[in-house]
Structure formats: structure tokens, C-alpha cells
Amino acid sequence: MKSEGVEYSEARYHRLELFEIIAQNGKLMNVGMDVREGFAVRVFYRGSMGFASSPGVSSSSLFSAAKRAVSQAKATPSKLSPGYKLSSDRLGYARVIVDAKKPFDSLSLEEKLDLIVRRIHDVVSSSLREAKLASLSVHYTELLEEKEVVNSDGGWVYSVTPRVGLDILITIHHPSKGTLQRWLELGGVGGLELLKEWNVEDMLANEVSRLEKVLLEGVEPPKEKVSVILGSEVVGLIVHESAGHPMEADRILGREAAQAGLSFVKPDMVGVYRIGNEQATVIDDPTIPGSFGFYLYDDETVPARPRYIYREGLINEPLQARWTAPLFNTSSNAAARALDYASEPIIRMANTYLEPGDWRFEELLEEARNGIYIHTYMEWNIDDVRWSQRYVGLEAYLVEKGELGKPVRNPVIQFTTREFYSSIRAKSRNLRFYAAFCGKGEPMQGIPVWFGGPEVLLEPMRVEVAPE
């Protein structure tokens, strides 16, 4: 590469081996396997970046990708060059191999089909009393990811990461009460031991029972301003959308404008702009063992660490790659990830959460006295700069005299990002995480993440009701 005059070069071998089972209404729809592998090459030449990829594992595939990446970088006229520079970072030289405690082949196909197709359907349908199961979709995945990244700055990282995922979509219906739908995503790094840890059948029985209770007995939320307690799932979604995305450095710089929007954050806000009160600390941490977004080195070989996106109410640390970091006069914090060999590493979240407090959940109820508790969400909307947002609760309850009361149907809360982080009164000590695939990029890159947080008590606000 040096003979071509490039300032930096990077090669990545990337292999994804996927096994999946898809079931619909207790019937097997598909059992499939897929392997995607190839090379990706990225170069920087006189401030311009070139990226190319090629399927296969032959040396000719690698050389083909390298040649096209160099040609792409050189094709940018010097007057139009963005002038990219890379941050000077301590790069990794390491092997990171995650061992599954219970390998993927420790259960037979018949045993997996029994759980995914039959037992999940049986437990969901048998947990309903009056409502009917309108639809049940189950998607089970085992993914083995193998990567080797090497670059001209001395970085080298080889990693093997197994992941298990389980997505379940439940729709229940009652002739006079209507329809409710619950989408559940479970995911983590590891092997089939995760299925036991998730306790899938008991979890589903409880979820379906509570969902039916909301459908049959749910009342409208109070019309006056009331104290609001949010469950950790709702809190996790809010911080993912209103802290994680707007604090991606490429989005702040406008690179995501055509695909996903801009950010209310500007570079000169970092370290000085107050987004909330001292309770507002949001962390993104790739290093949590077993997490869906786990990694120890990013795809630029930068060592990962917890990133304090918001710290005690201040905008603190955008997620950075090596090319964005110099534009903020800082170093990379290891946020560059690629979905597969055909994808360019871009800035991504990993495991994003609101830092927990020290209250017990019962103390939050007592402090709220009268209000509403929104345990899970149904839908949400947020604007293109990640400022104004709206969330519709799914499982929710009145809080009456410091205790949980009747279920509430379709409560709606709306606020700006600053209003939310400024209205946090208290946080529980219960930190919980939820799996998801976060979408970004063009072509779309859906990558595994966790989001989460504690239960949170907010200052009184007006709660609306969504139409059924």
C-alpha cells in the first residue's frame, strides 16, 4: 500500500455463520443456515477515504478489494478532499475468543424445534383466560462471528464471538376490548446457556398474563398532571434514542443527514452544555460480559471502555471513530463497528444505559404517592435531531397512595430531550438491559446492542391517551 502513496491502510476478514428457526402460530416455517465471509479494505490517501470489499477468502479477493479502495480514494479531486486525519491512539494487538459455556451443538435440532415451535406456542396460548391468541411469531438465531483486523498503524485483533437471539411477537385479541401486541427481544453473547438464564417459558407466561390484564381491565390515564414512574425498558429506549444517537460524532458532523437525520448536539456543546440535572448520567459500555453489544476492541483495533455520553447533566463524550476524533480535538473511544465484510465501520452504540441510583422501587412508589407507572412501551416517535419525542406505554398501572393500582391503557408521554433529563427526581438501584438491533447507515447495518437503565421517577407531567 505504501507504494501507492496511501497514508493509512486497514484490512478486515469477516465471517458470519448464522443458524435460524422461524415459527408462526405453532408451526415451523423455516430452518436455515447461511455463511457470509470476505474481506474489507479501507485506505486514506491525501485526506480522502476509500473503501471496498470482496466476498471469498482467496488472496485475489483481498487484492481486488485493496485495488478498488485505493482507486476510490485517489478518484477524489484534491480540491474536494474532506481532509480526513486519523487520531493517534493506542491500538490493540490481541486475540479475543468468547467461549460458549454450552455450545450451539449441545442441543439437537429436535430439542431446539421443541422449544421454539411447540413449547413457546403452548405456554403463550395456555396463559390466556378470556382473550384469544391472534398471532405468534418466533425467530431464533445462533450467530458465530469471526473477525481479523490489521492496519498499517500496528493494530491487530482476532476475535470470535458467539451470539444467541430470540425475537417473539405476540398479538392477543378480545371481541369487545380490541387488540394488544407485545414484541420481545432477547439477546446476548454466549451459548445455549442463555436459554436457561432467560427462563423463556416462565417469562412468557408472566408477560402474557399481564398483557391480557391490561387489555381486559385497562382504564384511561389521569387527565391532570401526575408523577410518572418509567420502567427500565422505557428508560433504556429513551436513552438509546435521545442520548446514544445524537451523540454519535458522525451524526453531529452531518454525515447521517440523508439517512437518519441530524443531531441537536453541536461540537462546541461538548463539556459545557447542560442537558439535564445531576441525575442524568448516560453510559455506553461495550465491555459488559455477556452483553449483546459486547466487544473489547472495535473494528479500528482501538481498545474499548465505558463512554460517559452525558455526565451529571452535561453533554460529555460523543461516540468517536479515528477519523472523527481529530475534529473534536480528542481521541477515538472505540465506537467503529461494521455489520459484515461488505460494510464500512461506522460509529455505533454498544450497551447504552442510564446510570442507576440507590432507591428501592417501592420507595419510588411511595415518593410518587399518586400517578402512573409505565412499565413497557408500545411505540415511540422522535424527530430527526433527537429533541422532541413521544412514547406510548403498553403495560402501565395507576399509582394510588404509594401502591400499584389498576392497569392503564395506552398512556402517552411527550417531552424534549432536555425536559426528560431535567425532570429526573429519583432512580432505583435496579439496572436491567434489553436486547435490540440498532439500524444505521446506507446500506442499512443492523447491529446487536443492549439498552437499559433503572426505574425512574419523573417530575409531574401531563399524560395523554392514544386512540385504540
ChimeraX attribute file (.defattr): number of C-alpha atoms within 10 A of each C-alpha:
attribute: neighborCount
match mode: 1-to-1
recipient: residues
	/A:1	14
	/A:2	9
	/A:3	5
	/A:4	11
	/A:5	12
	/A:6	18
	/A:7	17
	/A:8	19
	/A:9	22
	/A:10	23
	/A:11	25
	/A:12	25
	/A:13	23
	/A:14	25
	/A:15	22
	/A:16	19
	/A:17	15
	/A:18	16
	/A:19	16
	/A:20	17
	/A:21	21
	/A:22	19
	/A:23	22
	/A:24	18
	/A:25	19
	/A:26	18
	/A:27	16
	/A:28	15
	/A:29	14
	/A:30	12
	/A:31	13
	/A:32	10
	/A:33	13
	/A:34	10
	/A:35	11
	/A:36	15
	/A:37	20
	/A:38	21
	/A:39	30
	/A:40	28
	/A:41	30
	/A:42	24
	/A:43	26
	/A:44	25
	/A:45	26
	/A:46	19
	/A:47	21
	/A:48	23
	/A:49	25
	/A:50	22
	/A:51	25
	/A:52	24
	/A:53	26
	/A:54	22
	/A:55	18
	/A:56	17
	/A:57	14
	/A:58	11
	/A:59	9
	/A:60	11
	/A:61	16
	/A:62	22
	/A:63	15
	/A:64	15
	/A:65	22
	/A:66	26
	/A:67	16
	/A:68	18
	/A:69	24
	/A:70	25
	/A:71	17
	/A:72	19
	/A:73	21
	/A:74	22
	/A:75	14
	/A:76	17
	/A:77	10
	/A:78	13
	/A:79	7
	/A:80	9
	/A:81	16
	/A:82	12
	/A:83	14
	/A:84	17
	/A:85	20
	/A:86	18
	/A:87	17
	/A:88	13
	/A:89	18
	/A:90	14
	/A:91	19
	/A:92	19
	/A:93	16
	/A:94	15
	/A:95	14
	/A:96	14
	/A:97	12
	/A:98	17
	/A:99	13
	/A:100	17
	/A:101	12
	/A:102	14
	/A:103	13
	/A:104	19
	/A:105	9
	/A:106	12
	/A:107	11
	/A:108	10
	/A:109	11
	/A:110	9
	/A:111	10
	/A:112	13
	/A:113	18
	/A:114	12
	/A:115	15
	/A:116	24
	/A:117	23
	/A:118	16
	/A:119	15
	/A:120	23
	/A:121	24
	/A:122	15
	/A:123	18
	/A:124	21
	/A:125	22
	/A:126	13
	/A:127	18
	/A:128	18
	/A:129	10
	/A:130	13
	/A:131	21
	/A:132	16
	/A:133	20
	/A:134	15
	/A:135	16
	/A:136	21
	/A:137	21
	/A:138	23
	/A:139	19
	/A:140	21
	/A:141	18
	/A:142	21
	/A:143	22
	/A:144	20
	/A:145	19
	/A:146	18
	/A:147	20
	/A:148	18
	/A:149	23
	/A:150	21
	/A:151	19
	/A:152	14
	/A:153	16
	/A:154	12
	/A:155	18
	/A:156	23
	/A:157	24
	/A:158	18
	/A:159	18
	/A:160	15
	/A:161	20
	/A:162	24
	/A:163	26
	/A:164	23
	/A:165	21
	/A:166	21
	/A:167	17
	/A:168	19
	/A:169	15
	/A:170	23
	/A:171	17
	/A:172	23
	/A:173	19
	/A:174	16
	/A:175	9
	/A:176	9
	/A:177	14
	/A:178	12
	/A:179	18
	/A:180	20
	/A:181	18
	/A:182	18
	/A:183	12
	/A:184	16
	/A:185	14
	/A:186	20
	/A:187	28
	/A:188	23
	/A:189	25
	/A:190	25
	/A:191	24
	/A:192	20
	/A:193	15
	/A:194	21
	/A:195	18
	/A:196	9
	/A:197	8
	/A:198	13
	/A:199	10
	/A:200	17
	/A:201	18
	/A:202	12
	/A:203	11
	/A:204	19
	/A:205	19
	/A:206	13
	/A:207	17
	/A:208	23
	/A:209	15
	/A:210	16
	/A:211	24
	/A:212	23
	/A:213	18
	/A:214	22
	/A:215	25
	/A:216	18
	/A:217	12
	/A:218	20
	/A:219	17
	/A:220	17
	/A:221	22
	/A:222	17
	/A:223	11
	/A:224	12
	/A:225	13
	/A:226	20
	/A:227	22
	/A:228	26
	/A:229	31
	/A:230	22
	/A:231	26
	/A:232	28
	/A:233	21
	/A:234	28
	/A:235	25
	/A:236	27
	/A:237	24
	/A:238	24
	/A:239	27
	/A:240	26
	/A:241	22
	/A:242	25
	/A:243	28
	/A:244	26
	/A:245	26
	/A:246	25
	/A:247	30
	/A:248	26
	/A:249	29
	/A:250	24
	/A:251	24
	/A:252	23
	/A:253	16
	/A:254	13
	/A:255	14
	/A:256	18
	/A:257	15
	/A:258	10
	/A:259	14
	/A:260	18
	/A:261	17
	/A:262	22
	/A:263	24
	/A:264	15
	/A:265	22
	/A:266	14
	/A:267	13
	/A:268	9
	/A:269	14
	/A:270	18
	/A:271	13
	/A:272	11
	/A:273	15
	/A:274	20
	/A:275	22
	/A:276	22
	/A:277	19
	/A:278	16
	/A:279	20
	/A:280	27
	/A:281	23
	/A:282	28
	/A:283	23
	/A:284	28
	/A:285	23
	/A:286	26
	/A:287	18
	/A:288	18
	/A:289	14
	/A:290	18
	/A:291	24
	/A:292	29
	/A:293	28
	/A:294	22
	/A:295	25
	/A:296	21
	/A:297	29
	/A:298	24
	/A:299	25
	/A:300	28
	/A:301	27
	/A:302	25
	/A:303	22
	/A:304	19
	/A:305	17
	/A:306	16
	/A:307	23
	/A:308	22
	/A:309	28
	/A:310	29
	/A:311	22
	/A:312	19
	/A:313	21
	/A:314	22
	/A:315	24
	/A:316	21
	/A:317	20
	/A:318	30
	/A:319	27
	/A:320	26
	/A:321	28
	/A:322	23
	/A:323	20
	/A:324	24
	/A:325	21
	/A:326	17
	/A:327	17
	/A:328	15
	/A:329	8
	/A:330	15
	/A:331	20
	/A:332	25
	/A:333	22
	/A:334	28
	/A:335	30
	/A:336	23
	/A:337	22
	/A:338	21
	/A:339	17
	/A:340	25
	/A:341	25
	/A:342	20
	/A:343	21
	/A:344	23
	/A:345	22
	/A:346	19
	/A:347	26
	/A:348	31
	/A:349	25
	/A:350	28
	/A:351	29
	/A:352	30
	/A:353	31
	/A:354	29
	/A:355	22
	/A:356	23
	/A:357	17
	/A:358	11
	/A:359	16
	/A:360	14
	/A:361	19
	/A:362	13
	/A:363	15
	/A:364	23
	/A:365	23
	/A:366	14
	/A:367	15
	/A:368	25
	/A:369	17
	/A:370	20
	/A:371	26
	/A:372	29
	/A:373	28
	/A:374	28
	/A:375	18
	/A:376	19
	/A:377	23
	/A:378	17
	/A:379	12
	/A:380	17
	/A:381	13
	/A:382	18
	/A:383	16
	/A:384	16
	/A:385	18
	/A:386	22
	/A:387	19
	/A:388	16
	/A:389	19
	/A:390	15
	/A:391	22
	/A:392	24
	/A:393	25
	/A:394	25
	/A:395	26
	/A:396	30
	/A:397	26
	/A:398	24
	/A:399	23
	/A:400	16
	/A:401	14
	/A:402	17
	/A:403	17
	/A:404	18
	/A:405	16
	/A:406	17
	/A:407	25
	/A:408	25
	/A:409	25
	/A:410	27
	/A:411	26
	/A:412	21
	/A:413	18
	/A:414	19
	/A:415	17
	/A:416	16
	/A:417	21
	/A:418	17
	/A:419	16
	/A:420	20
	/A:421	26
	/A:422	19
	/A:423	19
	/A:424	19
	/A:425	19
	/A:426	22
	/A:427	28
	/A:428	22
	/A:429	17
	/A:430	18
	/A:431	17
	/A:432	18
	/A:433	21
	/A:434	24
	/A:435	23
	/A:436	22
	/A:437	15
	/A:438	17
	/A:439	14
	/A:440	17
	/A:441	18
	/A:442	12
	/A:443	11
	/A:444	12
	/A:445	20
	/A:446	16
	/A:447	19
	/A:448	24
	/A:449	24
	/A:450	30
	/A:451	30
	/A:452	26
	/A:453	30
	/A:454	28
	/A:455	31
	/A:456	27
	/A:457	24
	/A:458	21
	/A:459	17
	/A:460	17
	/A:461	17
	/A:462	16
	/A:463	23
	/A:464	18
	/A:465	17
	/A:466	14
	/A:467	7
	/A:468	9
